[in-house]
Amino acid sequence: MRRSVVHPDSGTLPAESPAYSNFNTKGDDIMPYLIGWLLGVPLIVLIILYLIFH
């Protein structure tokens, strides 16, 4: 009887993977704009600020 072999590249990214860490830091990048939007800053102003500072 043959057992199936589990390969390390199963499709999920490990926590130390650069793609995984970029996902976490993107939230920190967008959060000030989300807070500004919730506080009533017009969306066009937030877009302009995003384009200037990024």
N, C-alpha and C positions, 0 to 999 in steps of 0.2 A: 504494500500500500504506500502510495506516495503522498507526502505532506506538502502543503503549499508553503512557499517561501515568502516571507514578508520582506519587501524591499524598503530601504530607507526613503526612497523617493515616492512615497505613497500619494503625493498630490497636495498634502497640507504643508504649509510653511512653518519651520521652527520659529520659536520666539526671537532668536537672534538673527533672523533673516532680515536683510535691508528692506525688503518690500513690506514686511510686517511692521517694522519700526517706522517706516514712512507713513503707514496708515495711521499710526498713533499720533504722529506729530502734525498731521494735517488738521486734526481737530483743534489743536492749539492755535493753528494759523487762522482758522475760520471763526473761532469763538468770539473775538471782539466784534466782528461784523454781525454775528447773530445777536449779540447783546444789544448792539446799536439799533438793529432792526426792531427788536422787541421793545426798545425804549422810544421808538417812533421816528428814528432817523430815516429820511426817504431813501428808497432803494438806489436811485440814481446817484445819490451822494456816496453811498457805501461802495458802489461799483467804481466810481471815480477814485475814491481813496484806495481801494484795492489795486487799481491799475497804477497809481502813483507809487505806492510803497512796495509793490512786488514787481 
